[in-house]
Amino acid sequence: MKDYNLCFLGILVLWICVSCEEIIFEEDISDERIELLAPLNNTQVHSSSVNFNWTAIQDSISYRIQIVQPGFTDAQQLLLDAVTTETQMTVTLEDGTYEWRVQGFNSAYETSYTTAAFEVSSE
């Protein structure tokens, strides 16, 4: 019986060490950069239904997407502040000037935001 308890204890200790290593050694993504695919900077979108797309970052668990009007330096409205595991999102917007940005993150690190301005003109 002692051999089984010792074996179980050894497996338990090994499992705890491996689990902690995954938490402690989270990949540092802070130097990675997300590429915005659409809408690109200074783009005019001719639909109120805007498809936002960006590249994935390896080892990023989630992405924060923010949309403001008219821009982040002079924001009058924060229209969206969402976290998603996807690399795309569709948002309905009125005609106007906007900026959007995306940041990737995992449990320990985050990327810088990548930002682009665009205009919605559904006419």
HUCOR-V168230 format. One record per helix or strand. SS is the DSSP state (A for helix, B for strand). FROM is the first residue (numbers start at 1). TO is the last residue. If there is no record, write none. Layout:
ss=SS from=FROM to=TO
ss=SS from=FROM to=TO
//
This chain:
ss=A from=2 to=24
ss=B from=36 to=38
ss=B from=43 to=45
ss=B from=49 to=54
ss=B from=62 to=69
ss=B from=77 to=84
ss=B from=88 to=92
ss=B from=96 to=105
ss=B from=110 to=110
ss=B from=114 to=120
//
